[in-house]
Amino acid sequence: MAPQLVGQKKEPYTPVTPFNLNYAPHLGMFKNTVGEDPIDQLNFMADQGFLAFEDNGMKNRDTVLQEKIAATLQKRNMAMGVFVAHTISWKTPNLANGDPALREKFLSEIKKSVEVAQRVNAKWMTVVPGHIDARLSMGYQTAHVVESLKRACDILEPHGLVMVLEPLNFRDHPGLFLSKSPQAFEICKAVDSPSCKILFDIYHQQIQEGNLIPNIEACWDEIAYFQIGDNPGRKEPTTGEINYKNVFKYIHQKGFKGILGMEHGNSKPNEEGEKAVIEAYRTCDDFL
């Protein structure tokens, strides 16, 4: 049965059964239904049964809004998901080339992200190690990245915070250092810290390596966070080739208590598209 869509502007909210997993929408995903106000959007998410929220751009929002978002999440018993912890170097190497100045810049941004995480009650933050250095063999680059991440863990561990490393696919992001889940697994094992784990983006890894459930199983003990998007198109589940009901069922059976960020667009415009997103998650979450 399709879920009841509730919470539209100026109408009373009605409780909806929570989802079985902690799917996390982002701001803008339901703006046509509820309006532009971020707090209204958070309340709408909660009213639809979502238990979490993520915001890649949280670090760049003013502190007043950060505090309002944190207060709303706490009031609605929602968990804060990831935000991007540092400036991602999409075109030139930063962590992979071992440049001391670039490493210090990265560490400085990690320190500032601790303040943001504490302000919004976030545990996880996204780290992307940047572009490759084509002049260095991969072994040297890996060593440079591992050393930078160990230094970052020295900052994060005392606060109980976790940077999640996100491998990105070669098609959308050619030339990046980190693209595969086994590579992320190897790096996390080398860093050997509870503050360095994997963000397994199901969309990216479907493109990069496929074989999703076996690969998730292989690196399970280093995964701390998931993100979602169907392929092709990077829209909500049920719009592409990934059997999300089976993937979600597997993740649930593993006892995962973390967050699955809805890092995708809507396949249809306007309120119709926003209803379709909610219905897609209700369909794929119906695995028990």
N, C-alpha and C positions, 0 to 999 in steps of 0.2 A: 504494500500500500504506500502510495506517495505521502511524504510528510506534509503536515499542514504548514504552510508558509505564514508566519506570523511576524509581528513587530513592525509592520509598515507604519510610516510616520503618522502621528496623531491618533493611532489606534492602540488599544490596550494590548500588552504583551501577554502571551499564554505560554506556560511552561511546555517545553518539548523534551522528549526523552534524550538524554545525552548520548553521544556516539560512543562506540566501543573502544575507539582509539582517539588520541588527542590530536585531531586534525586542527591545523592553525591557519585560518584565513589571514589576509593582510588588508590594510586600508585601501579603499577604492574598489574592493571586490563586490560590495553591495551598495555602492553610492547612489545608484539610480533608484533603489528601493527606499533607502532611508535618508539620503541626503549627504552632504559633504562633511558634516561635523564628525570628527574622529571618535568622539565619545558616543554619539548616537550609533555609529557603525559598530563600535565594540559591544554596546548593549544589544544591538540586533544580532550580532554573532552569538552572544550568550543565549539569547532567546531562541535561537535555532538549534541549540544543543551543543555548540562548539565549546570545547574546554580549554582551548589555547589560542594564541595569537602570535604572529611573528611580524617583524618590521625591519627589513634590510636597512632602511634609512633612519632608524631611530637615533643614531648618534648625531645626525645633523638637525634634529628637531630641537626647538628651544626647551630649556629646562622646565619651564612652566607646563608645557604640553607633556613632556616626559612624566612629570609628577602626576598630572591629571590622568594620563593613561595608566600609570602604575596603580593609582587609587581605584580606578574603575575595574581593572583586572582583579585586584584584591577583593573588591566588593562583590564581583560576579563569580568569584572562585575560578578564575581563568589563569592559566600559566603563561608566562612570557617566553616566547621562543627566541630564535636567533636575531641578532642584528649584525651587520658587517663591521668588523672590528678595526679595519685599517684600509688605507688606500690601496686598491688592487692595481698592480702594474700589468696592464693588459698587453702592452706592446714592447716593453723593454724589461730585461732581467733586473730583479732586485735581490731577493733572498738567494737565488740560485747561483749568483756570481761571487758571493762572499764579500762584497764591498762593505767595509766596516761602517761607512757613513749611512748607507742604505739600511743596514741592519739596525743601527741605532735609531733611525727614523721609524722603522717598523716597531721597535720596542717602545719608543716614546708613544706611538699611537695605541699600543696595547695597554700601556699604563693609563692613558686617558679613557680607554674603553672600560677599565675597571670601575671608574667613577660612574659611567653610564649604566653599567650592569647593576651596580648597587642601587642606583636611583630608580631603576625600573624593575628590580627584582628578577633580573635575567641570570640564568646560569650558563647559557651557551652563547658563543659568539663565533661568527664565520671567519675563517682565515683561508685565503687563496695565495699560495706561494709565488704567484706571478709567472712571468714569461721565462722561457728557457734562455740559457746563454749558449748559443750555437758554437762558441769557441772552446767550450769546456766539455769533456766527456761527462756522461751522466753520473758516473761515480763521484766525481768532484762536486757536481751540482747537488747531488743528494746529501753529501757530507755538509755542504754549506747550509742547506735548508734545515737539516737536522740540528745543527748547532744553533741556528737562529731560533728554532722552536723550543729547544731546551732552555735558552735564555728567556723566552717568553713564559715558559712554565714556571720559572723562578718567580715571575711577577704574579702569575695567576693562582698557583697552588695555595698560597696563604689565605686566599679569599674563597677557596672552593669553587673557582670558576673554570670553565672548560672551553678551549678553542676547538672548534670542529673543522677539520680540513676537508675542503670540498673539491673532489676531482671533477673537472668540467670536460665535456665532450669535445673531440677534435673538430667536429663540423662547425659548431657555433663559435668555438673559441680556439682556433688553430694556434699552435705555438706555445701553449701554456705548459709549465713544468709538470703539473699534477693532473693526470687525466684518467687513471685507472684505479679501481678499488684495491687490487693487490699491491700497487705502489703505495697507496695511502696506508695500507695495513703494514707494509714493511717500515715505513717512516714512523708510524706510531709505536711499533715495537722498538725501534731504535731510540726514539725519544724517551720511551718508558716512563710515562707520567700520567696520572689520572686527569691531568689538565690538557692532554693532547689526544683527541679521538677523531673518528671519521664522521663526516656528514655524507651519508649515502643518498645522493640525489637520484631517484629512480629514473627520471627522464634522461638525465645525462648518461647514466650507465646503461640504459637500454640502447642508446645510440653508440656508445663507446664499446661495449662488450656483450650486451644481451645476457642471456642465461641468468636472469635476475635472481631467482630464489637460491640456486646453488652458490652464486657469488656472495649473496647476503649471508648465507650460512658460513661460507669460508672465512669471512672476516667479521663474524658476528661479535666477537668479544672486544672489538675495537670500535664498533658503531655506537654512537651516542645520539644520533639525530638522523631523521629522514626528511627528504623533500620530495614533492609529488608533481607530476605533470605527465600527460599522455603524449605519445609520439605516433605520427608526426603532428606538429602544430603547437605543442606545449600548452594544451588546454586541459580542462577538467577530465578526470577519469571517465571512461566510457566513450570518449571521442576518438580514440586511436587504437593501437595494436596491443596495448598492455592489458593483461587480465588482472585488473586491480583488486577485484574481490578475492582472488586467490592469493595475491601478494599481501593484502591486508590480513587475510586469515592466517597466513604463515607468520607474519610479524606478531599478531595477537597471540598465537599459540606459543611463540617464543617467550611470552611474558613481558613484552616491551611496554614500559611505562612512560617513555619519553614522548617527544613531540614529532609530528609529521607535518612539516610546513607545506602549505598549499601554494607553492611557488609557480603559479601558472596563470594564464589569462582565462577569460570566459569565452566559450565557443560561439555564443550568440550575444547580440547587443542588448542593452537596456534591461528592464526588469525581467523580461522573459529569460535572458541569459543568466541572470542571478538566481532565478528559480531553478534553472537547469543545473546550475552548480550544486545547489543544496540537494536536489533530487538525485544527482549522480553520486554524491557522497552517501546518501541514505541507501541507495541501491548497492554500492560496493561495500558498505559497512554491514550489510545484512548477511553475515557469514556464520553466525552462531547456530 
